[in-house]
Amino acid sequence: MLDANQLEDYRRDGYLVLKGAIPERDIQRLERGLARNPPLDGTLEKLKYPEPGRYTLANNALKDPDLAFIVEHEAIIPPVRLLLGDEPKLTAYVIYDRTPGGDGLRAHNDYKRWRPVGSSMNWLFSVIPFCDYDAEIGRLRVAPGSHHLERIRPGLERALHVEPPIKPDESDFVDPGLERGDLLFMNMHLWHQADANRSERHRVGVFNKYAAANAPPATGYFLYDDDVYNALSPAGRKLIAVHSNRSIDTTRLVLTRGSTTQAEVLLVSEDNQRWALPGGATYVERAIPDWDEGNVIASLQSHLREQVCIEMPWVSYVGDFNEGNHLCRVYGYTLNDRGFPVRYAGRWFSLDELEGARCAFGYEAEAVKAWLDPVPIRGKGITQAQSRVDQYAF
């Protein structure tokens, strides 16, 4: 467990290193798991492993027991719980392999409003190097204090507002001295960069992400399959927020107006007899290709333009609901009073009317209740295409 000084160091600097926290036997076990699961997820372009580059093992690979165990490791979860101030949820399992000759990665932080692994308002990294990150193989460098939490503030809307980050000077970055078996905790907003691998060895490390349970990713979680869930212990399964062998084939919006207690929700006619949340079938947006699928906001925006003649500046994840033989990913947005006063296609239902309405899928009232719940800390989720211009523009 972390002491008061370590907690203060993390809050001040945005990172904390626990030297030798992961036993050698556990690193060797992870290496055996990696040997069976080559890091070929993500955007490989024209690379052929192990040509110089950065390769990713992610998605559902942790169903392998020799990879899964680290997710719930006793050296990781208690400190993560303390640093987040809430029960943690795994938002990404990632092993990076920067092969010999692989380029570095420029300075950045990883709060990203288009990514399931980056759009929570309270998450952190747990980084475990498989080797010493020295000058030859390439250091992971961090800029202490660059997380600037004062950039986060309540706005006029339901979701928190985040100001654009301030890029640190090159001289602000330091080498935390990571060695094989160390454990690095790093705030989501902390700036960091990776040096190129100039050695003849692979630079490998686990870069898992955990979000606070009360701060779901604004784009929605990465959907783990049931085998991943079952690969964990009963206690470890609590770390998986959503899991299913069903795919997310539709997406819909809880669009409300008015105060929480007097809210109205817009429903559209599904088949001239039943009412549904606006939305429809999903497609995979490839404006910023990557391995962390789950953002279907672009699909939702297309349906909203067609059905309701509205385009949202952002939406925020509500939940995943059974809809026929697939899942529907539902987002939420509450209208302010600054829009042009026009008539919307569909019908506005009060909360009382919604309870008695003939709804198409049966989860509509539950989804509305979840969106109006004041407890979750919500962020703004946007499309990949919006983020290509400026992810802080809305």
C-alpha positions in Angstrom: 0.0 0.0 0.0 1.2 3.5 -0.7 2.1 5.9 2.1 1.2 9.6 2.5 4.5 10.7 0.9 4.0 8.5 -2.2 0.5 9.8 -2.6 1.7 13.4 -2.4 4.5 12.7 -4.9 2.0 11.3 -7.4 -0.4 14.2 -7.0 2.4 16.7 -7.4 4.4 15.1 -10.2 1.7 13.0 -12.0 3.7 9.8 -11.7 5.1 7.4 -9.2 7.7 4.6 -9.5 7.7 1.5 -7.3 11.1 -0.1 -7.7 11.1 -3.9 -8.2 7.4 -4.2 -7.5 6.8 -7.1 -9.9 8.8 -10.3 -9.1 11.1 -11.8 -11.7 9.0 -14.9 -11.9 6.0 -12.8 -13.0 8.0 -11.0 -15.7 9.1 -14.4 -17.0 5.5 -15.6 -17.0 4.4 -12.6 -19.0 7.2 -13.3 -21.5 5.9 -16.8 -22.0 2.5 -15.4 -22.7 3.8 -12.9 -25.1 5.8 -15.7 -26.9 2.4 -17.4 -27.7 0.7 -14.1 -28.7 2.7 -12.0 -31.1 2.0 -8.3 -30.9 0.2 -7.9 -34.2 -2.9 -5.9 -33.1 -3.3 -2.3 -34.2 -2.2 -0.5 -37.3 0.7 -2.3 -38.8 0.5 -0.6 -42.2 3.3 -2.2 -44.3 5.4 -3.4 -41.4 6.2 -7.1 -41.1 7.1 -8.1 -37.5 9.8 -7.8 -36.3 10.9 -5.0 -38.7 11.8 -1.8 -37.0 8.7 -0.3 -35.5 6.3 -0.3 -32.5 4.0 -3.3 -32.3 1.0 -3.8 -30.1 -0.6 -6.8 -28.3 -4.0 -5.7 -27.0 -7.7 -6.5 -27.6 -8.7 -9.9 -26.3 -5.2 -11.5 -25.9 -5.4 -11.5 -22.1 -7.6 -14.6 -22.2 -4.2 -16.3 -22.0 -3.7 -17.1 -18.3 0.0 -16.1 -18.5 -1.1 -12.6 -19.6 -4.3 -12.2 -17.7 -2.9 -12.6 -14.2 -1.1 -9.2 -14.3 -4.4 -7.3 -14.7 -5.3 -8.2 -11.1 -1.8 -8.3 -9.6 -1.7 -7.6 -5.9 1.1 -5.0 -6.4 -1.1 -3.1 -8.8 -4.7 -3.0 -7.9 -4.5 -1.7 -4.3 -2.4 1.3 -5.3 -4.5 2.0 -8.4 -7.7 2.0 -6.2 -6.0 4.5 -3.9 -4.7 6.8 -6.7 -8.1 6.8 -8.5 -10.1 7.2 -5.3 -12.6 4.6 -6.6 -12.8 1.0 -7.7 -10.8 0.5 -10.9 -12.0 -0.7 -14.3 -9.6 -2.1 -16.9 -9.9 0.1 -20.0 -7.0 -1.3 -21.9 -4.5 -4.2 -21.8 -1.5 -3.3 -23.9 1.9 -4.8 -24.4 4.2 -2.6 -26.6 7.1 -4.2 -28.4 9.5 -1.6 -29.9 11.7 -3.7 -32.0 15.4 -3.0 -32.8 15.7 0.2 -34.8 12.2 1.3 -33.9 11.6 5.1 -33.9 10.7 7.0 -30.8 7.4 8.6 -29.9 7.1 12.3 -29.7 6.0 14.1 -26.5 2.2 13.8 -25.8 -0.3 13.0 -23.2 -3.0 10.4 -23.5 -6.3 12.1 -22.6 -8.0 11.6 -25.9 -11.7 12.2 -26.4 -12.0 9.9 -29.4 -10.4 6.8 -27.7 -12.1 4.3 -25.4 -8.8 4.0 -23.6 -8.3 7.8 -23.2 -11.7 9.5 -22.8 -12.4 8.8 -19.1 -12.1 11.8 -16.8 -10.1 9.8 -14.2 -7.7 7.1 -15.4 -4.0 6.1 -15.1 -1.4 3.9 -16.6 0.3 1.0 -14.9 3.6 0.4 -16.7 5.8 -2.6 -16.2 9.1 -2.7 -18.3 10.4 -6.2 -19.3 13.9 -4.7 -19.6 15.9 -1.8 -18.3 14.9 1.4 -20.2 18.4 2.7 -20.7 20.0 5.1 -23.2 20.6 2.4 -25.8 17.3 0.6 -25.8 15.4 3.9 -25.3 14.1 5.6 -22.3 10.5 6.5 -21.4 10.7 10.1 -20.2 8.1 12.1 -18.3 7.6 15.8 -17.5 6.8 16.1 -13.8 3.8 18.2 -13.0 2.7 18.5 -16.6 -0.7 16.9 -15.9 -2.1 20.3 -15.0 -5.3 19.2 -13.4 -6.5 22.7 -13.1 -7.4 22.5 -16.8 -10.5 20.4 -15.9 -13.5 22.3 -14.8 -17.3 22.1 -14.8 -18.9 23.7 -17.9 -22.4 24.8 -18.8 -23.2 21.2 -19.8 -23.4 17.8 -18.2 -19.9 16.8 -19.1 -16.7 18.3 -17.7 -14.7 20.7 -19.8 -11.0 20.2 -20.4 -8.8 23.1 -21.7 -6.1 22.4 -24.3 -2.9 21.1 -22.6 0.3 23.1 -22.3 3.2 21.3 -23.9 6.2 21.2 -21.6 9.7 22.3 -22.8 12.1 19.6 -23.8 14.2 20.4 -20.7 11.2 19.6 -18.5 11.4 15.9 -19.3 13.3 13.5 -16.9 14.3 9.9 -17.0 12.5 8.0 -14.1 15.1 5.2 -14.4 12.7 2.4 -15.2 14.2 -1.1 -14.9 12.9 -4.6 -15.4 10.2 -5.4 -12.9 9.6 -1.8 -11.8 6.0 -0.4 -11.7 5.2 3.1 -12.9 1.9 4.7 -12.3 1.2 7.7 -14.6 -1.6 10.2 -14.7 -3.7 10.3 -17.9 -2.7 13.9 -18.5 1.0 13.6 -17.8 3.2 14.4 -20.8 5.7 11.7 -21.7 7.8 10.5 -24.7 9.7 7.4 -25.8 13.2 7.4 -27.3 14.1 5.3 -30.3 15.5 1.8 -29.8 19.1 1.9 -30.9 19.9 -1.5 -29.6 19.7 -5.1 -31.0 17.1 -6.0 -28.3 13.3 -5.7 -28.1 12.0 -3.0 -25.7 8.9 -4.5 -24.3 6.5 -3.4 -21.5 3.0 -3.7 -20.3 1.1 -0.4 -20.5 -2.3 -1.1 -18.9 -4.9 1.5 -18.3 -7.4 1.7 -15.4 -10.3 4.1 -15.1 -12.3 4.9 -12.0 -15.6 3.1 -12.0 -17.5 6.4 -11.6 -15.7 7.9 -14.6 -16.6 5.8 -17.6 -14.9 6.5 -21.0 -16.9 9.1 -22.9 -16.7 7.0 -26.1 -17.6 3.8 -24.3 -15.5 0.9 -23.1 -13.5 -1.5 -25.2 -15.7 -4.5 -25.3 -13.9 -7.6 -24.0 -15.3 -11.0 -24.9 -16.5 -13.6 -22.4 -13.3 -15.6 -22.5 -11.3 -12.6 -21.1 -13.8 -12.2 -18.3 -13.6 -15.9 -17.5 -9.8 -15.9 -17.5 -9.8 -13.7 -14.4 -10.5 -14.7 -10.8 -13.9 -13.9 -9.3 -12.4 -10.8 -7.7 -10.5 -9.9 -10.9 -13.7 -10.0 -13.0 -14.9 -6.9 -11.2 -12.2 -5.1 -13.1 -14.1 -5.7 -16.4 -16.8 -3.1 -16.9 -18.4 -4.6 -20.0 -17.9 -8.0 -21.7 -19.9 -10.0 -24.2 -19.5 -12.2 -27.2 -22.2 -10.1 -28.9 -21.1 -7.3 -31.2 -22.1 -3.7 -30.9 -24.2 -3.4 -34.1 -26.4 -0.4 -33.2 -26.0 2.9 -31.4 -28.6 5.3 -30.1 -28.9 8.6 -28.2 -30.6 9.6 -25.0 -31.5 13.2 -26.0 -33.0 15.1 -23.1 -34.1 18.7 -22.4 -35.1 20.4 -19.2 -33.9 19.9 -15.6 -33.1 16.4 -14.3 -36.3 16.1 -12.3 -38.5 17.6 -15.1 -36.6 16.2 -18.1 -38.1 15.2 -21.3 -36.6 12.6 -23.7 -36.9 12.5 -27.5 -38.1 9.3 -29.0 -38.7 8.5 -32.7 -41.1 6.2 -34.3 -39.5 2.8 -34.9 -42.3 1.1 -36.9 -45.3 3.5 -36.6 -46.3 1.6 -33.5 -43.4 1.6 -31.1 -41.0 4.3 -30.0 -37.2 4.2 -29.8 -34.2 6.3 -29.1 -32.9 7.9 -32.3 -30.0 6.0 -33.9 -29.4 2.9 -35.9 -26.7 0.6 -37.3 -23.0 1.1 -36.6 -20.0 1.3 -38.9 -16.3 1.4 -38.2 -14.8 4.9 -38.5 -11.2 4.8 -39.8 -10.3 8.5 -39.7 -7.7 7.6 -37.0 -7.1 3.9 -37.2 -6.0 2.1 -34.1 -6.7 -1.1 -32.1 -9.0 0.3 -29.4 -12.4 -0.1 -31.1 -15.6 1.0 -29.4 -16.2 4.6 -30.5 -19.3 4.5 -32.7 -20.1 8.2 -32.3 -19.6 8.8 -36.1 -22.4 6.3 -36.8 -24.6 8.0 -34.3 -24.0 11.4 -35.7 -25.0 10.2 -39.2 -28.3 8.9 -37.9 -29.0 12.0 -35.9 -28.5 14.2 -39.0 -30.9 12.1 -40.9 -33.6 11.4 -38.3 -33.5 14.6 -36.1 -31.6 17.1 -38.3 -29.2 17.8 -35.4 -25.4 17.4 -35.0 -24.0 17.1 -31.5 -20.8 18.8 -30.5 -20.1 15.8 -28.3 -21.9 12.9 -26.6 -21.1 10.8 -23.6 -21.4 7.1 -23.0 -24.4 5.8 -21.1 -24.2 2.0 -21.5 -24.5 -1.1 -23.6 -27.9 -2.8 -23.9 -29.2 -6.0 -25.4 -31.1 -5.3 -28.6 -32.2 -8.4 -30.4 -29.1 -10.6 -30.9 -26.6 -7.8 -30.6 -25.6 -4.9 -28.3 -26.6 -1.3 -28.7 -24.1 1.3 -27.5 -26.1 4.2 -26.0 -24.8 7.8 -25.6 -26.4 10.8 -23.9 -26.7 14.6 -24.5 -28.8 17.2 -22.9 -30.0 20.2 -24.9 -29.3 23.7 -23.6 -31.5 26.7 -24.3 -29.2 28.3 -26.8 -30.3 26.4 -29.9 -32.7 27.7 -32.5 -36.3 27.0 -31.5 -37.4 24.5 -34.1 -39.6 21.5 -34.0 -37.8 18.1 -33.7 -38.9 15.0 -35.6 -40.3 12.5 -33.1 -42.0 13.1 -29.8 -40.8 14.5 -26.4 -41.8 12.2 -23.5 -41.8 13.2 -19.9 -40.3 10.7 -17.5 -43.8 9.6 -16.3 -44.9 9.2 -19.9 -41.9 7.2 -20.8 -42.8 4.6 -18.2 -46.0 3.9 -20.0 -44.8 4.3 -23.5 -44.8 1.4 -26.0 -41.0 1.2 -26.5 -39.3 -0.8 -29.1 -36.5 -2.6 -27.1 -37.4 -2.4 -23.5 -34.2 -0.7 -22.2 -35.2 2.9 -23.0 -36.3 3.9 -19.5 -33.2 2.3 -18.0 -31.0 4.2 -20.4 -32.6 7.5 -19.7 -32.3 6.9 -15.9 -28.6 6.1 -16.3 -28.0 9.3 -18.3 -29.8 11.5 -15.7 -27.9 9.9 -12.8 -25.8 12.7 -11.3 -23.1 10.4 -9.8 -21.0 9.4 -12.9 -18.2 11.8 -13.8 -18.7 12.3 -17.5 -16.4 13.6 -20.2 -17.0 14.6 -23.8 -16.7 11.9 -26.5 -16.2 13.0 -30.1 -15.6 11.3 -33.5 -12.2 10.5 -34.9 -12.9 13.0 -37.7 -13.6 15.8 -35.3 -10.4 15.0 -33.4 -8.3 15.2 -36.5 -9.0 18.9 -36.5 -8.9 19.7 -32.7 -10.1 17.4 -30.0 -10.4 20.4 -27.6 -12.5 22.5 -30.0 -15.9 21.7 -28.5 
